[in-house]
Each structure stands twice: as C-alpha cells, then as structure tokens.
Amino acid sequence: MTQELQRLLGQIEAIKAEGRAITAGLSDAQFNWHPGPGRWSIAHCLQHLNVAVSKTLPAFDRAIAVGRSNFRRQQP
C-alpha cells in the first residue's frame, strides 16, 4: 500500500473517530431530534454519510485494482 493510500485510510479512520466522539453521550432523543420539518437529525446525517461511503468505496477499490493490474502488466 502506498503512503498516499495509507494517509487516506488514516483520514477515514479519523473521521469515524470524530463522529463517535461528537455523538458520545447523546441520548436517543437527542441523536434522533429533527431541528424542523423536513430537516435531518444527526442520525439521518450520519446514515446518509455511511450509505454514500458504502456506495463509493467499492468503486474506489475496483479502480485501485485496475490501476495495479495495469501497472503490473507494464513492468518488465
């Protein structure tokens, strides 16, 4: 794994830790509270982020695999 990939994975882990820290100690009512009609709760925001990441990371993994395969084929 390259240093760049390690750095990016480190950022993802830091973001996850920050999300846990921000929500630590919130009651279920606070976590699910809606600030107004049609507005998202903290839970909805985090769920949206998780879904978005779960949809995009597999595409990143495929692109990395293709890039590695292409690189290997170019090596003598």
C-alpha positions as CSV (number, residue, x, y, z in Angstrom):
1,M,0.0,0.0,0.0
2,T,1.3,3.4,-0.9
3,Q,1.9,6.2,1.6
4,E,-0.9,8.2,-0.1
5,L,-3.4,5.3,0.4
6,Q,-2.3,4.9,4.0
7,R,-2.8,8.6,4.5
8,L,-6.3,8.5,3.0
9,L,-7.3,5.5,5.1
10,G,-6.0,7.3,8.2
11,Q,-8.2,10.2,7.3
12,I,-11.3,7.9,7.1
13,E,-10.5,6.4,10.5
14,A,-10.0,9.9,12.0
15,I,-13.4,11.0,10.6
16,K,-15.1,7.9,12.0
17,A,-13.5,8.5,15.4
18,E,-14.6,12.1,15.3
19,G,-18.1,11.1,14.5
20,R,-18.1,8.7,17.5
21,A,-16.7,11.5,19.8
22,I,-19.3,14.0,18.6
23,T,-22.2,11.7,19.3
24,A,-20.9,10.2,22.5
25,G,-23.2,10.9,25.4
26,L,-26.2,11.9,23.3
27,S,-29.5,10.3,24.3
28,D,-31.6,8.6,21.6
29,A,-33.9,11.6,21.7
30,Q,-31.0,14.0,21.0
31,F,-29.5,11.8,18.4
32,N,-32.8,11.5,16.5
33,W,-34.1,15.1,17.1
34,H,-35.2,17.0,14.0
35,P,-34.5,20.7,14.1
36,G,-37.5,21.4,12.0
37,P,-39.9,20.0,9.4
38,G,-38.0,18.4,6.6
39,R,-34.7,18.8,8.4
40,W,-32.4,15.9,9.1
41,S,-31.5,14.6,12.5
42,I,-27.9,13.8,13.5
43,A,-28.8,10.1,12.9
44,H,-30.1,10.8,9.4
45,C,-27.0,12.8,8.5
46,L,-24.7,10.0,9.7
47,Q,-26.8,7.4,8.0
48,H,-26.6,9.3,4.7
49,L,-22.8,9.6,5.0
50,N,-22.5,5.9,5.7
51,V,-24.6,5.0,2.7
52,A,-22.7,7.3,0.5
53,V,-19.3,5.9,1.6
54,S,-20.6,2.3,1.3
55,K,-21.6,3.1,-2.3
56,T,-18.4,4.8,-3.3
57,L,-15.7,2.8,-1.6
58,P,-16.3,-0.3,-3.8
59,A,-15.8,1.8,-6.9
60,F,-12.5,3.1,-5.4
61,D,-11.4,-0.5,-4.7
62,R,-12.2,-1.5,-8.3
63,A,-10.3,1.5,-9.7
64,I,-7.3,0.7,-7.5
65,A,-7.3,-3.0,-8.6
66,V,-7.4,-1.9,-12.3
67,G,-4.6,0.5,-11.7
68,R,-2.5,-2.1,-10.0
69,S,-3.2,-4.6,-12.7
70,N,-2.3,-2.1,-15.5
71,F,0.9,-1.2,-13.6
72,R,1.9,-4.9,-13.3
73,R,1.4,-5.5,-17.0
74,Q,3.7,-2.6,-17.8
75,Q,6.5,-3.9,-15.7
76,P,9.3,-5.8,-17.4
